[in-house]
Amino acid sequence: MAEKESRYVFRASAAALTEASPTLKIKEAHMLDGMVLRYQERSPGGPPGDSWCETGHSAYILSGRLRYEFPDHTVEIGPGDMVHIPAGYDHRHRPSAIGDEPVRYFITEFE
């Protein structure tokens, strides 16, 4: 019996890695319950950006190092680290890659 495609599976291996900006590439899946799952590659050298992100994220870092800038502090995370940032103005942030290698990580968020 042939395997049937499932609405619960996103075939990321078949999805293109698209350029969202000069320093960010993504694969994105919109899942059934409103969750967005992303694989991201963020290259070093780019600034954190001009605008603050107010979207909530949970992230898991595969490789590289990432800095999250908040209005009152910064944090740096690396391979094996997880971070959860709630949505909203009080939790606004700007990520940037640090070091010499791209950061490869997964992010989940709800629409």
Secondary structure, 3 states (H helix, E strand, C coil): CCCCCCCCCCCHHHCCCEEEECCEEEEEEECCCCEEEEEEEECCCCCCCCCCECCCEEEEEEECEEEEECCCCEEEECCCCEEEECCCHHHCEEEEEECCCCEEEEEEEEC
